Amino acid sequence: MKEALKKLWENKTARILLIALIALALLLGCWFVFGKTEDAPTGTYAPTAQEERIGALLSEVEGVERVTVMVTEEDGVPVSAVVVFDGEDGILVRLRITQITANALNLADNRIYVYPSDKK
């Protein structure tokens, strides 16, 4: 048996074919492990009542037109928030948004992330 494998390995065509089969088996194995895709979320997000209330409050700020708020919670307690807004982008507007959101959620200012929207 050992001699037969040694003789087979010495044959260049058989060696290339064997390496190709091993590579194919590895690719198939990787595809079965990593390639399966689960149903990906559609990208829609339904804001909670708390996020809508904060968004309505922030839209009243001077220089802010439209606001989207997403609050991250752990065990039902807010730990951070992301605010995306349309309107005038300036340090004062961002500061107001940060302070209002931090106070509304009882969070530290550094846990609030404020970004202007790309839509103009």
Z-matrix of the N, CA and C atoms (Angstrom, degrees):
N
C 1 1.452
C 2 1.531 1 110.55
N 3 1.336 2 115.25 1 -44.95
C 4 1.446 3 119.97 2 -179.33
C 5 1.527 4 110.72 3 -64.44
N 6 1.300 5 115.55 4 -39.67
C 7 1.464 6 119.81 5 179.70
C 8 1.522 7 111.40 6 -68.63
N 9 1.332 8 116.40 7 -35.30
C 10 1.464 9 120.11 8 178.84
C 11 1.527 10 110.34 9 -65.82
N 12 1.327 11 117.26 10 -41.61
C 13 1.467 12 120.89 11 177.51
C 14 1.526 13 110.71 12 -66.39
N 15 1.310 14 116.39 13 -38.94
C 16 1.457 15 120.08 14 179.23
C 17 1.529 16 110.65 15 -64.73
N 18 1.322 17 115.60 16 -41.23
C 19 1.463 18 120.42 17 179.36
C 20 1.538 19 110.36 18 -67.29
N 21 1.344 20 115.81 19 -39.16
C 22 1.469 21 120.52 20 178.34
C 23 1.529 22 110.20 21 -65.24
N 24 1.326 23 117.44 22 -39.57
C 25 1.457 24 121.78 23 -178.88
C 26 1.527 25 111.39 24 -67.29
N 27 1.304 26 117.50 25 -30.26
C 28 1.461 27 121.15 26 179.01
C 29 1.524 28 112.08 27 -71.01
N 30 1.324 29 117.64 28 -23.67
C 31 1.463 30 122.28 29 177.58
C 32 1.533 31 108.05 30 -74.66
N 33 1.329 32 117.41 31 119.08
C 34 1.469 33 122.35 32 -174.59
C 35 1.527 34 111.78 33 -62.87
N 36 1.318 35 118.17 34 -42.71
C 37 1.465 36 121.71 35 -179.05
C 38 1.524 37 110.66 36 -64.89
N 39 1.315 38 116.82 37 -43.72
C 40 1.461 39 120.48 38 179.54
C 41 1.525 40 110.59 39 -64.97
N 42 1.326 41 116.88 40 -38.59
C 43 1.461 42 121.05 41 179.50
C 44 1.530 43 110.69 42 -64.03
N 45 1.320 44 117.57 43 -44.77
C 46 1.471 45 121.50 44 178.80
C 47 1.522 46 110.20 45 -63.55
N 48 1.320 47 116.71 46 -42.59
C 49 1.461 48 121.11 47 179.37
C 50 1.525 49 110.90 48 -63.97
N 51 1.320 50 117.39 49 -41.65
C 52 1.458 51 121.59 50 179.07
C 53 1.530 52 111.12 51 -64.58
N 54 1.322 53 117.32 52 -43.16
C 55 1.469 54 121.20 53 178.05
C 56 1.523 55 110.44 54 -64.29
N 57 1.329 56 117.59 55 -39.91
C 58 1.465 57 121.17 56 178.37
C 59 1.526 58 110.74 57 -64.32
N 60 1.324 59 117.65 58 -40.46
C 61 1.469 60 120.81 59 178.53
C 62 1.530 61 111.49 60 -66.09
N 63 1.322 62 116.55 61 -39.96
C 64 1.466 63 119.78 62 177.33
C 65 1.527 64 110.26 63 -64.63
N 66 1.333 65 117.34 64 -42.40
C 67 1.467 66 120.97 65 178.27
C 68 1.521 67 110.90 66 -62.91
N 69 1.327 68 117.06 67 -41.10
C 70 1.463 69 120.98 68 178.25
C 71 1.522 70 110.87 69 -63.91
N 72 1.326 71 116.83 70 -41.55
C 73 1.465 72 120.49 71 178.43
C 74 1.529 73 110.61 72 -63.55
N 75 1.330 74 117.27 73 -40.46
C 76 1.466 75 120.53 74 177.38
C 77 1.523 76 111.62 75 -65.03
N 78 1.322 77 116.99 76 -41.90
C 79 1.467 78 120.35 77 178.25
C 80 1.520 79 111.20 78 -62.92
N 81 1.321 80 116.80 79 -44.32
C 82 1.465 81 119.92 80 178.12
C 83 1.524 82 111.15 81 -63.40
N 84 1.323 83 116.21 82 -40.84
C 85 1.463 84 119.62 83 177.54
C 86 1.516 85 111.83 84 -61.69
N 87 1.321 86 116.97 85 -44.12
C 88 1.470 87 120.86 86 177.63
C 89 1.517 88 111.23 87 -63.70
N 90 1.318 89 116.61 88 -39.25
C 91 1.467 90 119.62 89 -179.82
C 92 1.522 91 110.56 90 -64.97
N 93 1.330 92 117.28 91 -41.51
C 94 1.464 93 119.81 92 179.44
C 95 1.524 94 111.74 93 -66.65
N 96 1.325 95 117.08 94 -34.38
C 97 1.457 96 120.04 95 -178.40
C 98 1.529 97 111.51 96 -81.31
N 99 1.331 98 117.21 97 -48.72
C 100 1.459 99 120.85 98 -172.09
C 101 1.520 100 114.42 99 -105.59
N 102 1.302 101 118.42 100 -18.31
C 103 1.454 102 120.89 101 -171.50
C 104 1.505 103 115.43 102 -87.21
N 105 1.309 104 117.30 103 -11.88
C 106 1.462 105 118.50 104 -179.27
C 107 1.520 106 109.04 105 -71.02
N 108 1.306 107 114.95 106 126.49
C 109 1.457 108 119.27 107 178.60
C 110 1.516 109 108.76 108 -104.24
N 111 1.302 110 114.15 109 132.99
C 112 1.449 111 119.71 110 175.52
C 113 1.516 112 107.32 111 -89.52
N 114 1.303 113 115.65 112 168.18
C 115 1.453 114 118.94 113 178.27
C 116 1.519 115 108.57 114 -61.97
N 117 1.313 116 115.03 115 112.53
C 118 1.456 117 120.68 116 -179.51
C 119 1.524 118 109.03 117 -77.51
N 120 1.314 119 116.68 118 146.72
C 121 1.457 120 118.61 119 176.40
C 122 1.523 121 110.33 120 -61.45
N 123 1.310 122 115.72 121 150.74
C 124 1.454 123 120.22 122 -175.55
C 125 1.519 124 112.60 123 -77.63
N 126 1.309 125 117.66 124 -7.86
C 127 1.447 126 120.11 125 179.50
C 128 1.515 127 112.98 126 93.73
N 129 1.308 128 117.20 127 1.64
C 130 1.453 129 119.15 128 176.99
C 131 1.517 130 108.59 129 -90.08
N 132 1.294 131 115.54 130 148.60
C 133 1.452 132 121.49 131 -177.73
C 134 1.514 133 107.56 132 -138.61
N 135 1.304 134 116.71 133 125.86
C 136 1.461 135 121.04 134 178.12
C 137 1.527 136 108.28 135 -95.76
N 138 1.325 137 117.69 136 112.73
C 139 1.462 138 119.68 137 -178.86
C 140 1.529 139 111.53 138 -67.59
N 141 1.323 140 115.09 139 147.72
C 142 1.458 141 120.37 140 177.67
C 143 1.524 142 109.37 141 -78.31
N 144 1.319 143 115.67 142 169.58
C 145 1.468 144 120.32 143 179.41
C 146 1.528 145 110.36 144 -62.46
N 147 1.321 146 116.37 145 -38.24
C 148 1.463 147 120.50 146 179.04
C 149 1.529 148 110.85 147 -62.69
N 150 1.321 149 116.77 148 -43.32
C 151 1.462 150 120.94 149 179.23
C 152 1.521 151 111.00 150 -65.64
N 153 1.317 152 117.30 151 -38.71
C 154 1.468 153 120.25 152 177.92
C 155 1.523 154 111.13 153 -66.11
N 156 1.332 155 117.63 154 -40.14
C 157 1.470 156 120.69 155 178.66
C 158 1.527 157 110.97 156 -63.90
N 159 1.324 158 116.54 157 -43.77
C 160 1.467 159 119.86 158 179.21
C 161 1.526 160 109.84 159 -66.36
N 162 1.332 161 117.39 160 -39.50
C 163 1.461 162 121.03 161 177.30
C 164 1.519 163 112.02 162 -61.78
N 165 1.335 164 116.55 163 -41.48
C 166 1.469 165 120.29 164 177.98
C 167 1.523 166 110.57 165 -64.92
N 168 1.313 167 116.55 166 -40.00
C 169 1.457 168 120.81 167 178.55
C 170 1.528 169 110.96 168 -65.13
N 171 1.323 170 116.86 169 -43.93
C 172 1.465 171 120.55 170 -178.49
C 173 1.524 172 112.58 171 -69.41
N 174 1.326 173 117.29 172 -28.92
C 175 1.465 174 119.13 173 179.79
C 176 1.525 175 111.83 174 -69.13
N 177 1.323 176 117.37 175 -12.55
C 178 1.464 177 121.79 176 176.44
C 179 1.530 178 112.24 177 -83.51
N 180 1.314 179 117.64 178 -11.34
C 181 1.465 180 121.66 179 -179.17
C 182 1.524 181 109.31 180 -70.01
N 183 1.333 182 115.81 181 139.64
C 184 1.461 183 121.02 182 179.26
C 185 1.524 184 109.80 183 -62.85
N 186 1.329 185 116.39 184 128.37
C 187 1.454 186 121.98 185 179.55
C 188 1.518 187 113.97 186 94.35
N 189 1.320 188 117.14 187 -5.16
C 190 1.465 189 121.41 188 -179.90
C 191 1.516 190 108.40 189 -111.27
N 192 1.335 191 116.27 190 127.83
C 193 1.463 192 120.22 191 -178.92
C 194 1.525 193 111.83 192 -101.68
N 195 1.318 194 116.36 193 -64.56
C 196 1.465 195 120.79 194 -177.32
C 197 1.518 196 107.81 195 -123.57
N 198 1.340 197 117.02 196 139.42
C 199 1.458 198 121.54 197 -173.94
C 200 1.523 199 109.94 198 -132.14
N 201 1.330 200 115.57 199 140.32
C 202 1.460 201 121.93 200 170.60
C 203 1.519 202 107.12 201 -122.88
N 204 1.330 203 116.01 202 128.91
C 205 1.460 204 121.50 203 -177.76
C 206 1.522 205 108.78 204 -120.89
N 207 1.329 206 116.07 205 136.32
C 208 1.462 207 120.89 206 173.05
C 209 1.520 208 107.81 207 -130.12
N 210 1.330 209 115.89 208 122.17
C 211 1.458 210 122.05 209 -178.57
C 212 1.524 211 108.54 210 -104.25
N 213 1.323 212 115.99 211 128.93
C 214 1.462 213 121.64 212 176.07
C 215 1.518 214 108.31 213 -95.92
N 216 1.328 215 115.14 214 128.95
C 217 1.462 216 120.29 215 -178.11
C 218 1.519 217 110.59 216 -121.41
N 219 1.322 218 114.83 217 149.05
C 220 1.460 219 122.21 218 170.68
C 221 1.516 220 106.64 219 -127.94
N 222 1.307 221 116.25 220 122.16
C 223 1.469 222 122.75 221 -177.32
C 224 1.527 223 111.46 222 56.16
N 225 1.320 224 116.76 223 36.76
C 226 1.455 225 121.93 224 176.68
C 227 1.515 226 114.86 225 80.04
N 228 1.320 227 117.61 226 2.48
C 229 1.467 228 121.56 227 -179.12
C 230 1.522 229 108.44 228 -110.37
N 231 1.343 230 118.00 229 129.36
C 232 1.470 231 120.07 230 178.85
C 233 1.530 232 110.87 231 -62.57
N 234 1.339 233 115.38 232 134.60
C 235 1.468 234 119.78 233 177.51
C 236 1.523 235 112.01 234 -118.75
N 237 1.331 236 117.63 235 -23.02
C 238 1.459 237 120.28 236 176.21
C 239 1.519 238 108.79 237 -162.63
N 240 1.325 239 115.05 238 168.42
C 241 1.461 240 120.06 239 179.36
C 242 1.521 241 109.28 240 -147.66
N 243 1.326 242 114.61 241 147.18
C 244 1.461 243 122.21 242 174.95
C 245 1.521 244 106.93 243 -118.40
N 246 1.326 245 115.86 244 130.88
C 247 1.460 246 121.39 245 179.75
C 248 1.523 247 108.07 246 -123.63
N 249 1.329 248 116.23 247 124.47
C 250 1.464 249 122.29 248 175.30
C 251 1.519 250 106.47 249 -115.74
N 252 1.325 251 116.65 250 128.13
C 253 1.460 252 119.53 251 -174.65
C 254 1.517 253 111.84 252 -131.67
N 255 1.320 254 114.98 253 152.70
C 256 1.459 255 123.22 254 170.64
C 257 1.517 256 106.93 255 -102.92
N 258 1.302 257 115.41 256 146.24
C 259 1.451 258 119.02 257 176.90
C 260 1.511 259 110.82 258 130.50
N 261 1.315 260 114.19 259 -161.17
C 262 1.452 261 121.90 260 -177.19
C 263 1.526 262 109.61 261 -68.12
N 264 1.338 263 115.93 262 127.21
C 265 1.463 264 120.11 263 179.45
C 266 1.514 265 108.84 264 -102.77
N 267 1.294 266 115.67 265 114.13
C 268 1.455 267 120.86 266 178.39
C 269 1.513 268 109.61 267 -154.66
N 270 1.314 269 115.80 268 167.32
C 271 1.459 270 120.34 269 -177.06
C 272 1.524 271 111.39 270 -64.22
N 273 1.331 272 116.95 271 -37.06
C 274 1.462 273 119.89 272 -179.07
C 275 1.527 274 111.04 273 -68.79
N 276 1.328 275 116.87 274 -40.66
C 277 1.469 276 120.65 275 178.50
C 278 1.523 277 109.65 276 -63.95
N 279 1.316 278 116.99 277 -45.33
C 280 1.469 279 120.34 278 179.77
C 281 1.530 280 111.26 279 -63.92
N 282 1.325 281 116.72 280 -39.57
C 283 1.458 282 120.62 281 178.80
C 284 1.523 283 110.85 282 -63.27
N 285 1.318 284 116.61 283 -44.96
C 286 1.467 285 120.28 284 178.71
C 287 1.529 286 111.25 285 -61.30
N 288 1.335 287 116.25 286 -45.17
C 289 1.468 288 120.33 287 179.46
C 290 1.527 289 110.06 288 -61.41
N 291 1.321 290 116.57 289 -44.28
C 292 1.463 291 120.74 290 -179.25
C 293 1.520 292 111.31 291 -62.68
N 294 1.324 293 117.18 292 -47.00
C 295 1.460 294 120.50 293 -177.57
C 296 1.525 295 112.23 294 -66.69
N 297 1.317 296 117.22 295 -42.51
C 298 1.467 297 120.11 296 179.78
C 299 1.523 298 110.30 297 -63.88
N 300 1.324 299 116.82 298 -45.67
C 301 1.466 300 120.25 299 -179.25
C 302 1.523 301 110.84 300 -65.66
N 303 1.325 302 117.29 301 -42.51
C 304 1.468 303 120.63 302 179.81
C 305 1.522 304 111.03 303 -62.34
N 306 1.316 305 117.48 304 -42.60
C 307 1.462 306 120.20 305 179.48
C 308 1.523 307 111.98 306 -70.03
N 309 1.323 308 117.30 307 -37.26
C 310 1.464 309 120.16 308 -179.84
C 311 1.528 310 111.51 309 -66.78
N 312 1.322 311 116.75 310 -33.32
C 313 1.468 312 120.56 311 -177.79
C 314 1.525 313 112.98 312 -101.20
N 315 1.339 314 117.32 313 -1.90
C 316 1.457 315 122.75 314 -177.69
C 317 1.536 316 110.42 315 58.05
N 318 1.329 317 115.10 316 49.46
C 319 1.460 318 122.28 317 179.72
C 320 1.523 319 109.96 318 -119.77
N 321 1.319 320 115.81 319 161.85
C 322 1.461 321 120.67 320 173.14
C 323 1.530 322 108.83 321 -73.13
N 324 1.326 323 115.99 322 151.52
C 325 1.469 324 120.81 323 -178.65
C 326 1.530 325 112.45 324 -58.97
N 327 1.330 326 117.36 325 -32.01
C 328 1.464 327 119.37 326 -177.33
C 329 1.529 328 112.83 327 -76.00
N 330 1.312 329 118.53 328 -1.75
C 331 1.463 330 122.44 329 176.69
C 332 1.529 331 111.68 330 -98.91
N 333 1.333 332 116.95 331 3.85
C 334 1.464 333 122.76 332 179.32
C 335 1.525 334 107.53 333 -109.64
N 336 1.323 335 116.25 334 127.22
C 337 1.463 336 121.91 335 -179.26
C 338 1.520 337 108.33 336 -115.12
N 339 1.327 338 116.18 337 119.47
C 340 1.463 339 122.28 338 -174.08
C 341 1.525 340 109.01 339 -116.02
N 342 1.341 341 115.44 340 128.60
C 343 1.463 342 121.33 341 -178.58
C 344 1.521 343 110.22 342 -135.58
N 345 1.334 344 117.10 343 140.57
C 346 1.465 345 119.01 344 172.38
C 347 1.525 346 109.46 345 -76.72
N 348 1.309 347 115.86 346 150.08
C 349 1.461 348 120.95 347 178.81
C 350 1.522 349 109.64 348 -75.14
N 351 1.324 350 116.42 349 150.23
C 352 1.467 351 120.92 350 176.43
C 353 1.517 352 111.30 351 -78.04
N 354 1.315 353 117.19 352 -17.56
C 355 1.463 354 121.26 353 -178.35
C 356 1.515 355 108.81 354 -76.40
N 357 1.297 356 115.71 355 124.54
C 358 1.474 357 120.27 356 179.77
C 359 1.503 358 109.74 357 -114.71
